[in-house]
Amino acid sequence: MTEPFRDPSLSPRERVRDLVARLTTEEKIGLLHQYQRPVPRLGIGPFRTGTEALHGLAWLGPATVFPQAIGLASTWDPDLVRRVGAATAAEVLAFHTKDPAGAGRNVWAPVVNPLRDPRWGRNEEGYSEDPWLTGVMAVAYARGLAGDDPDRLDTAPTLKHFLAYNNETDRCTSSSHLPPRVLHEYELPAFLPALRDGSAVAVMPSYNLVNGRPAHLSPLINEVLRAAAPDELMVVSDAMAPGNLVDPQHYHADHATAYAHALRAGVDSFTQDDDRAEATLGHLRDALARGLLTEADLDRAVTHILSVRTRLGEFDPGLPLRVGTDVVNCPAHQALARTAARRSMVLLKNDGLLPLCAPRRVAVIGQLADTLMEDWYSGTLPYAVTARTGLAERTETVFCEGVDRIALRTDEGYLTAGAEGTPLTLTPAPGFGPVAESAAFDLFDWGGAWALRAVVNGRYVSETEDGHLTNDQPGPNGWEVRQTFRWQPDPGGTGVLQHLATGRYVAVGEGGVVTLTPDADAAAVFTVDVLRSGAAEAAAVAATAEVAIVVAGDHPLVNGRETEDRADLDLPAAQEEVLRAVRAANPATVLVLSSGYPFGVVWADEHVPAILWSAHGGQEYGRALAEVLFGDADPAGRLTQTWYRSAAELPDLFDYDIIANDATYLYYLGSPLYPFGHGLSYTTFDYADPRVHVDGDRVAVEVSVANTGDRFGEEVVQCYTHQRVSRVKQPLRKLQGFARVALEPGETRRVRVEFPVAALAVWDVTRSRFVVEDAPRTVHLGRSAKDLRVCAPLQVPGEAIGPRAAARIQAADNDEYHGVVLCAAAKESGDAVRATESAAWVAFLDVDFSARPEQAVLSVNAAEAGRLTLRVDNPIGGPVVGTAEVAASADRFDFTEVRVPVAGLSQRRDLYVVFETAGTALAWVDLS
């Protein structure tokens, strides 16, 4: 008789219930690690979470490499993104068929963190700074990964990384300050669509803390994420994150306690210590023995895990799902990669130089002109069509890498490499005459990071395990990049080289062998002899061609990546120098940017006739680029985040309150270099006759769009709304929808965009729910957030937000603040605010004091004795209505109630709680 858990005619819930009931306690514990243990007596095999599939299958060998995630989103084409997800899933299944243990079917993709700050090292992994657009792309990619069968998953997509994660600097110890409106209006809307759609069936919490509590312990996992998912949701920890709860976060004193709290908070699978599960399982056994966990806690977590495995068909009778390996990098996937790369390209500027009109000779120049980059979550390129290759298939080209060739000289000799990649040495200077080839290096400046390629064998200089340097690597690579250095000049023009991965300095040891030392004073002092100027050579080559194309950008493993944020938005100085030299030599210059994030290319925007951007585009990048440059296809991409002029326009990297800081296109008051939604076409479009219809809970917007140019073109019609009056600060404009329309010259078409009335709601902190306010609104339609062509009024039924009740006001639900951050009010749940400076304050506007309260009760905590002052009307100089003396607390979670008399409160007033002492925290105030 078939066990019920193997009976496909039963519901997944019934099957899982039966299977859980058959498991022993030890067998349940064995399922709670990333490497889940088999249960041989039931015929259940091992299972591993975590196959990387962000833009194609990664880390397992050659597979189709699609554009980076930010590039896929730049297509503004959800159907295309879904097809890329489906192709990726097919290749995952093919690898799984070949190696079930090595290629699991739980895929860790997509990344749905909104791209709040372009300096984030992992910017390339996300989709957009707009949460709604992020959600649209997440649903598309996750649906492709999961498949369309409602009863059987192809793969099990996992959303990353929950929550408020946009900094690599101190990412395991920093806390993201997340007020309620930012949480509900900005962060959660990026995560919830794919969960509600059922296309994502798992979530990974992030390394950081949120409001002082580790994200892996967030009550939102169970309260919000699981409530949104129609089926059981599996939650997997990020790598080594469970151990962080003890050190370096020091949130719990020991691992058994930490792991018990994580499991109860909603983490089901512990990604800790790679495939060495025993320590983790031991901590969970200890937690169970100490009463920190119950059998019911284990059952819940195991149910979540086995529900996903059941939906993957693992326990169905018959042969497992098999896909032939010939699907990997098949012609259809190659064509899809080319389409995705082509449609992801964004034309930032064009003074008429593009499209190219059959030039006889094109100069292809730059560090990225004849190479394709793999990022940390890329697959292995099965082949590479570079910009140079793609253009050479269309016309005659001449190539220049545009890098300086240098020698590094000390008073004793030259840094020298061997053809066999042996350790570098210092050899005596040859005196007058040419420098030997063995002492020549090509210098790649990636923006504060140098990579040195030895001319003698074309390999890059890298650190060895014994602390020497050798020239034996194909380029910067790996999790810990060992091939990059920082040049630290001194006033005399000489300088030292610091190895970035170790922080040690290049020195010369016994026998002239080059080593690394931690002692800066022992570093070798070098003079850089420029043997050949990359800029000068590039200019000379550019002058010989009709058109010069400079391909510039980032190296995804060097300047901005996981574990490393960018400090600025500048194009690397050496690449900027090459661009300027080429532009001076040939006015017909095109800048092609290939990067996972925006650059502040202000000079280029002012001086270069045409600028085209794309993310790193995968294996077919070069052919896709040629198709766009030569006009075979209209540039179809649009920016999904704001391009600022410089980092000076950005708030602090660690400040997540986009509303208070006027951040992202939603609130940014300045003039960006290129706005959200920007992207030019080779033709022109006109918008006319906008109309708005409200039908129940839906808004429909229509507009006529005409192609007024002489070429075919695709337009992305973007629909934004603006609420003109509100109780709270409103976005300047908010994307509500978009539609793609392809038009022949002279063609006009009526375009329709729909969105729910609920999309107009704001989070009302006075009642902790969404509210559509009764207020005038405008609908805008156009080509970007700054290029809005037509508008129309929008009237929808709404409600007024009345005065705030004086009873139990949560401090986190303040309307305005100064000098405070959100913190945890208790270990497991609840937020409070803590002053980071004296005279900090929080405001609660329009409070109803008609009952004329005579007493206030405050829940407070203080690092040292302090005082809270209650004022009305103004935090500085406003009438004082009460003063609370606060005693020092035993620990940061020791909140106590303080009762103080108040006087002079009546009618509706703005209440300010002023923190006279830094370190004082407030959870709530009650004036009922």
Secondary structure, 3 states (H helix, E strand, C coil): CCCHHHCCCCCHHHHHHHHHHHCCHHHHHCCCECEECCEHHHCECCEEEEEECCCCCCCCCECCCCCCHHHHHHCCCHHHHHHHHHHHHHHHHHHHHHCCCCCCCEEECCECCCCCCCCCCCHHHCCCCCHHHHHHHHHHHHHHHHCCCCCCCCCEEEEEEECCCCCCCCCCCCEECCCHHHHHHHHHHHHHHHHHHCCCCEEEECCCEECCEEHHHCCHHHHHHHHHCCCCCEEECCCCHHHHCCCCCCCCCCHHHHHHHHHHHCCCEECCCCCCCHHHHHHHHHHHHCCCCCHHHHHHHHHHHHHHHHHCCCCCCCCCCCCCHHHCCCHHHHHHHHHHHHHCCEEEEECCCCCCCCCCEEEEECCCCCCCCCCCCCCECCCCCCHHHHHHCCCEEEEECCCEEEEEECCCEEEECCCCCCECEEEECCCCCCCCHHHCEEEEECCCCEEEEECCCCCEEEECCCCEEEEEECCCCCCCCCCCEEEEECCCCCEEEEECCCCCEEEECHHHEEEEECCHHHCCCEEEEEEECHHHHHHHHHCCCCEEEEEEECCCCCCCECCECCCCCCCCHHHHHHHHHHHHHCCCEEEEEECCCCCCCHHHHHHCCEEEEECCCCCCHHHHHHHHHCCCCCCCCCCCCCECCCHHHCCCCCCCCCCCCCCHHHHCCCCCCECCCCCECCCCEEEEEEEEEEECCEEEEEEEEEECCCCCEEEEEEEEEEECCCCCCCCCCEEEEEEEEEECCCCEEEEEEEEEHHHHCEEECCCCEEECECCCEEEEEECCCCCEEEEEEECCCCECCCCEECCCEEHHHCCEEECEEEEECCCCCCEEEEECCCCEEEEEEEEECCCCCCEEEEEEEECCCEEEEEEECCCCCCCEEEEEEECCCCCCCCCEEEEEECCCCCCEEEEEEEECCCCEEEEEEECC
